[in-house]
Amino acid sequence: MTAKRKLEVREDIQQIKEKYFSDRARIYPVQAGECLISEGEYNDRLYLILEGALTGYLKDDRGKPREALHINQDMFVGVYSFFSNEHISYMTFIATQPTRVAYLDRDELPTTPDQFALDFLPVLINEIYLRQVLSHQFNRERHEALKKLGEAEKMATLGQLAAGLAHELNNAIGILESNTQWLAEELAGFLRDKKWLGVFEKGLTRGQELDTKQVRAQRDRLEKKYRLPLKVAKQLARINLTDQEVDQLMKHDLKELETLEAVANAAFVLRDMKLAARHAAHVVRSVRDLGANPSTEPAQVSLRETIEEALTLTKKLVEPVHVSLEVPADAHLCVRTGDLVQVWINLIKNACEAMHVARTAQPELRIQLAEESSWYHVSLTDNGIGISDEVMKKIFEPSFTTKVSGLSFGLGLGLSIVKRIIERYDGKITVMSRPGQTTFKVSLPKSF
Amino acid sequence: MERIFIVLVEDQREVLRAIANDLQDFEDAFVVEECTSADEAWELLEKTDAEGDRVALIVSDHVMPKETGVDFLIRVNRDSRFKHTRKILLTGLATHQDTIQAINRAAIHRYIEKPWKKENLVQISRALITEFLLESGIDYTAFRPHLDQATLLQYIQQMKA
């Protein structure tokens, strides 16, 4: 319907062109940037745009010209001033590209006024219709731009809020972390000359090594072997003593059991506190980065350097892992260093945790670079437990976490942030996994 | 003599330890078992039953990998072997729907929100264990120090009436 109407109008225009706008003396070019008619000026010409385009400007309250209308080929300019009685243009038209116009003088109509009206009515109605459509489109674009701006502002506010919150929380977490450290050292000092320092230190570094099932089995074994009350057997099992150590205790009628249990529990609790503080710090950092308004500009950075930085930041975690970094130093990308470092940290952390959970005997992490004509592919391969199909489906969802050992941050917010960052650079992240080999591949376009 | 069990289910080890610490005093008379998954707890329930022991109370977290606390408690509720067993859902994150399920299908006896208070957890546990002992017709005199006097009194008054 619309297409048909336009087609008819097109024919009308063709007829009008020939009849009214074919006088070569009344056809002339307008350079890009040149003004065709100005707001407030006298005009008694009707212009038809033969080719090119113009933009119409209206002055706002403060007299500043604002874009109001786009005029293309086969549209008219000067309609209002030509047909109204005052012949004053209410808009300024400036050519946006080399344009050719034909015009009609009001005083020199080639036909009778009646015939003129008859000829022009359909094209003028079409002109008004076209202008309205364009104005709608223009409004919609402006509305969308405003919405985007609003969202950007919201994110910036959120980012500031998150940064403020992160700062406050980091201070609090810092105090908890350093005081926990201090308390652990004080206690170790206090226990220096006591024989239970070993139990304390073991508990502090390794935590409760036996799972609940193993504790139960050990409890039942000790109960039978030493004919102990169940409660006492459980206390012993929890501390995870060797049988020699239990023999030692038994020699003194378990007199020291209460003290020993307190020492072991203190160690476990201090370890939990330390891990909880680290966990909290990580959550805070992730939230801050999620809402962060990127303040620094992207710059040329060496891919290898960003990975090296991430490895430094995860030093403690990476310590027991054999890392091979097979990325040449000359691969460069235009990114924010912080973004990439954050990506690697999360992937390295996940890999190390997966290997830790699986108690992988010889944990290995291979970081390799593959290059295509327009892409860099960085792959991180670990020999941990692998990812189950079930987990795989949800792996990049923001709220998803495997919560393997409770205190470790696992795959929580981390991977959704990684994905967000990579997509910001028009990149992709994929994962392939089977038990004993999991590869995360990050693909980034060189040209970004 | 049959042993009476209290079973704790919580996937986060440090939280599990905190619950166990709070309920430590019960260990004089009961066996307090710690489990990190619903599977492990179920295995334990089967074993307890097979050995002729009884489960007085289950305290379970809700949000756990694999089977949730509510699903686990529904399983327990359906099994007539544990019809007198008291059930507490201890959670910080349950949706409205989860809670409805917990009440209607798992027939939980108490809902405790995390973070919990030790006195509160101990008090509720006492009351529920007392109910369990009375309802199962177990001689409660041996457990006297751990019983809830109010629950006991109410029971005795009902008996008289």
HADDOCK unambig.tbl for C-alpha pairs under 7 A between the chains (distance, minus, plus):
assign (segid A and resid 212 and name CA) (segid B and resid 34 and name CA) 6.08 0.50 0.50
assign (segid A and resid 212 and name CA) (segid B and resid 35 and name CA) 5.73 0.50 0.50
assign (segid A and resid 212 and name CA) (segid B and resid 36 and name CA) 6.68 0.50 0.50
assign (segid A and resid 231 and name CA) (segid B and resid 27 and name CA) 6.20 0.50 0.50
assign (segid A and resid 272 and name CA) (segid B and resid 14 and name CA) 6.74 0.50 0.50
assign (segid A and resid 405 and name CA) (segid B and resid 12 and name CA) 6.55 0.50 0.50
assign (segid A and resid 406 and name CA) (segid B and resid 12 and name CA) 4.70 0.50 0.50
assign (segid A and resid 406 and name CA) (segid B and resid 13 and name CA) 6.83 0.50 0.50
